[in-house]
Amino acid sequence: MEYIIENANILKDSQLKKSSLLIQENRITSLQTGFKQYKLMKMNAEAFIMTPTYCLLNTNIPLTGTFQELKEFMINQFLMNGCTTLLTYASISYENELMKKINDVKTSLISSPIDFSIGVKIPMRLISQTFIRMCKKEKVPAIFVEFNNAGALEQIPWGWIKEALFPYNSPLIPIISSPQKKEERWLLSKWKETMVNEKISAVYEEIEENQPLSLSILNKIGLYPQKASLMHGAELSYNLYLKGREIKNVDEISLFHYHSDRLAVTVHKGKVIRAGKEVLFKPGNGEYVKVRTPSYFSL
């Protein structure tokens, strides 16, 4: 089906830009100020603020619960908040667990109504050339590394790890297990210093769960622009918020946290999955997102 979404107020970098979108087969094939020469069905989005749908990190999904528990969790945590892609991880303690643990998470999410991507969480001791090559072979998009002392950072042969990561370059993402905030900040500074000095693909801060992932993080993981994007060639996934004076000058994070009551419509790959307070829950509608190339774009 071919049609036009006209007068869309697209929110990007805390600014609204009015554009019209040409849609073909549930993808955005062009963005322009208008398509007056096209005689197609048109949808006027002038009354709304349009954003891409969100991608959230969540590691507390009830994967071993009942279908009803998973359904309620997905609706409350994702669909009602305009999120159509989730990032989670499999916790790995030993190298030989990698494939089984990832497949276990995939199987548990087979009835997911939204798309999902799966990383791994490992202790620092598992960072080795062998394990990194295994992750590269399986195209694991994100490697979460848990540690609680700076000495562990100094024991890793980072030159070899950098070589093992290339050319897929899954980013390493820190998880600090220290309970003290002061020590946590110091460990993160040592993490960043090491990653920068060794030129390792990495995220320098812990990723906060249940809030929209930034474009920078999405790009490093390789989900952008495949997800959370309203650009030429992207899938047609977006949120429509009712406009109002109080949300005229706002960013996407603020919309997500403080104006969820104004979220009117969520569209996922061309299909409406939420209209007002009504949610269309389609088990198995979600797909496993296999990342081809992390950090594909330079942001």
N, C-alpha and C positions, 0 to 999 in steps of 0.2 A: 504494500500500500504506500502511496506517495501523497504527502500533504505538507502543509506549512504551519509552523507555530510562529505567529507574528506578534510584534510588540512585546517580546519577552524582556523583562528587567533582570538581566543576569548579574548575580553578585559575584564579584571577583576582586580580591585585594581591597575589601571594605568599600568598594565603589560599585554603583549600579551602571551597567552599560546596556542600552536598548538594542536588541538584535532580533532578527527573524531567522528561523532555522528551517532548512529544507530537510525533510525526513523521507528516507527511502529504506524500506525493509528494516525498520526499527533501528536505523543508524542515522547519525547526523552527517549529511553529505555536503552541506554548505551553511555558513553563517554570513549573513549580510544585513545591511540596514533595512532591506526590503526586497520582495520578489514580485513586483507589480506586473512583470511580463508573464508570470506563471498563472495559468487558470486551473488552480488546484483547490481542494478543500482547505480551508484555513481555520485555525484555532487561535482566538485572540487571548493572549496571556497578560494583557496590560494591567489587570487588577491584582497581579501577584508578583512576588519576588521569586525568581528561579535560582536554585542552586543545584549542583550535582548531588546525587545521593551520597551518603557518608560511608566510610569504611572505619570500623572500630576494632581495636584489639580486645578480645575477651578470652580469658583462660579458665573461666568458671562455668562453662557450659555443662549442663547435666547430661553428659554423654552416656552415662550408665543408667539414667532414670527411665521412667516410662515415656511413651510417646506423648501423653497429655502434658507431662512436666516439661518436655522439650518444646512442645507447641506453645505453652504459656510463656516460657522463657524467651523464645524467639519473638513472639508478639510484643511482649513488654519491653525487652531490651533493644530490639532492632527495628521491627516493622513500625511500631508506634513512634519511633524516633527518626524515621527517614533514612535508615541504614539498610543497604542492600548487599553489602559485602562485609564479611567478618574475617579477621585474622586471628588465628589461635596457634598453639604449638603442642607438640608431643614432647613429654619429658623423657629424656634419654639418660640412662646411667652407664650403659656399656655400649661399645661400638656395635655389637651384633644385634642390638635391639632396634636399630634405626628403622628398617623397613617395616617390621612388625608393628611398631608403635605408630608410625605414620599411617599405615593401612588401617589400624584400629580406629584412629580418629576419623579417617575417611569413611569407614563403614558406619560409624556412629552418627555421621552427619548426612547419611544417604537420604534422609527425609527432610533435610534443610530446605526452607522456602527461599533462602537467599544464597548467593555465591559465597564461597569460602576458600581461603588460602591457608596452608599449614606450614609453619616453621618448626624448629626444634629448640628445646631448652636443654642445655648441657652444663655440667660443672666445668670449671676451667681446666681440670686435668684431662678432659677429653679432647682438647684442642691439639690435634696432631695432623700431620700431612695425610695419613691414611684416612682418618675420619672426615677431614675436610674434602678430600677427593670423593668419598662416598656421598657426601651431601651434594657436591657438584654434579655427580653422575645422576642423582635423583632429582636434581633441580630444586633443592630446598631453598626457598627465597629469603629466609631470615634465620640466623643462628643466634639465639639468646644465650648469653654466657653469664652464669651465676658465679659470683666470687665475693669474698669478704676480707681479702688482704692484698696489699699492693705487691707483696713478694711473689705471689703467683704470676703476676704480669711479667716479672723479670725472668721467669724460668722458661718462658715460651720462645722457641726459635722463630721469631716473627718473619724473618726473611724467607724461610722455607714455607711458612703458612701463607704468606703473600703469593708465593709461586704456586702453591696448591690451589688457592682460590681462583687464580686467573684461568680462563677469561670470564667465568661466570660471575665471580665477585659478589657472592651473597654477603650482605652486610652483617657484621657482628654487632649485637645489641646488648648493652650491659643490664644485668639484674644484680643489684647490690643487696646482699643478705644481712648486712650489718644493721642492728636495730637503732643505732645512734645516728641522728641527722648530721652532726658535725663530721663524723667519720665517713658517712655516706658521701657528703660533698667532696671530701678530700679524695676518696677512692675514685669518684667520677672525674675529678681533675686529673688524676694519674692515668685513668683510662684514656681520656681524651689526648693527653700528652703522648702516650704510647702509640695510639692509633694514628695521630698526625705525624709523629716522627717516623713511624714505620710505613706510612702511606698505605694503611689498611682500610679497605672499604668498611665503614662503621657508622653507627649512630652514637652520638656522644653523650646523650642523656637517656635515662630510663624512659620507656614509653608508658604513658599513663593509660590505664585501661578505661574503656567506656567513654571515650571522647574522640571526636573525629581526628583521624591521623592527618598530619600536615602533608602538603604536597611534597615537601622535601623528603619526608620519611617514606611516603608512598612511592616516590621515584626511586629511592635507594633500594626498596624492596622489589620494585619492578611492577607494581600494581598500577602506577600512573604511566601513561594516560589511558590504559585499558579500563581503569575504574576511576570513579570520582572526577570525571572530566566532562566538560561540555565543549568539545572542540571538533573540528572536521575529522570525520572517520570514527568518532567515538560511538559507543552504544548509547541508545536513548534511555538514560536513567537519570531522573531528576526529581526534585522536590519543588512544590509550589507553596509559598507562604503568603497569607493575606497581607497586603500592604497596610501600612499605618504610620502615622507620624513618629511614634515611639521606636519604630525599627527602620527609620529612614537611613540613618548612618550607623551601620552595624556590620560586624563580620560574621562569617559562617559559624565560628565557635559560639559566639553570643546567641545567634539564632537557635542553635542546637540546645544550649543550656537554659536560655531565659524566655524563648518565644515558641516553645513547642506547642502551645495552645493555638498558635496561628498556622500550624502546618495543616494544609488543606488536602493536598494530593501528593502521593508518592507513586512514581512510575518506574518500573524495573524492566529494562530491555523492551520498552514499548508497551508494556502491559500495566494497567493501573492495579496496584496492590493495596492501596489505602486511599479512601475517599472520606474525608471528615473523620469520624470516629470508627468507621467501618473498615475492617482489615480483611483482605482476601488471602487466606492462608492456603497455599498450594504445596503440599508435601512433595519433596523431591524436585521442586522447581529450581532449586539452587544447583549450581555447577561447581566442581572443583576447578579453581583457577590455577593453571600451570604457568608459572612465570618463565618467559623465554629469556629475557635479558634484564637483570637488575640495573638500575642507574642508566637507563637508556637515554633519558633526556638530561641536558645540562640546564639546571634551574638557576 
